Amino acid sequence: MSFWRNRQLILQFIKRDISSKYKGSYLGKIWSILTPLFMLAIYTFVFSVVFQARWNVDTNNKLDFAFIIFSGIIAFNIFSEVILRAPNLIISNVNFVKKIVFPLEILVVVAMGSALFLAGINVLILVLGQFLLNGVIHWTIVLLPVVLLPLVLITLGLGWFLASLGTYYRDISHVIGLIVSALMFMSPIFYPVSNIPENLRGIYSLNPISHIVEDMRRVLVFGQMPNWEWILFGSLIGLVMSVLGLKWFNKTRGGFSDVL
């Protein structure tokens, strides 16, 4: 498999990608910690103080509410980070397109690796916060890689599709930006699934992000087992999507140099 053969190249590109995000800034990689903390504070204030939103758990502690929201944001950010970047991945790396031997398909994997690195920092913040404020670390955190597997596979598949389409149709990036923004509020990140009207829950169940967000809360915040049925089904869907996405990417990559 080309990804295994190019694993060292992928790791180098991930490191370069992470460093480039904060290149030239005084605080550097500290921003990877400050940014999610700031957004967490804003979301918590807006939804728990202004809107008086409450979760269906036996607590009125706004910090617990913050942890619940944060776990959902972590999952969604992995998805949005890759999907928003995907349409411009080839366009922003024209020099690699001209190199026939360069494996362009790894660019989506690099974007995923960078997103997972940032997610890892956010998970560490959440776990440390729970330990310092609530004195608890749930053992179910070890199941996090399994919970993220469907998300990674689905996102990679969509990433390869969008990287190809975005090269030929530049408007794709604008459309995807709108869709990702809508998905954020259509996923149960800031509210529990129980708050969704019964007649709409079927629609929500079609959104894979909803299942992943719920499982993130189960293993990170509540110390519960994930939905194994979804993980199996979602992983199969993700595997099919990633295979089809990669095939589509490789089939259409021949015309990249002509449109760039």
Sequence and secondary structure as in RCSB ss.txt:
>XXXX:A:sequence
MSFWRNRQLILQFIKRDISSKYKGSYLGKIWSILTPLFMLAIYTFVFSVVFQARWNVDTNNKLDFAFIIFSGIIA
FNIFSEVILRAPNLIISNVNFVKKIVFPLEILVVVAMGSALFLAGINVLILVLGQFLLNGVIHWTIVLLPVVLLP
LVLITLGLGWFLASLGTYYRDISHVIGLIVSALMFMSPIFYPVSNIPENLRGIYSLNPISHIVEDMRRVLVFGQM
PNWEWILFGSLIGLVMSVLGLKWFNKTRGGFSDVL
>XXXX:A:secstr
 HHHHTHHHHHHHHHHHHHHHSTT SSGGGHHHHHHHHHHHHHHIIIIIIS    SSS   HHHHHHHHHHHHHH
HHHHHHHHHHGGGTTGGGHHHHT TTS TTHHHHHHHHHHHHHHHHHHHHHHHHHHHHH    GGGGGHHHHHHH
HHHHHHHHHHHHHHHHHH TTHHHHHHHHHHHHHHHSTTSS GGGS GGGHHHHHT HHHHHHHHHHIIIII   
  HHHHHHHHHHHHHHHHHHHHHHHHHGGGHHHH 
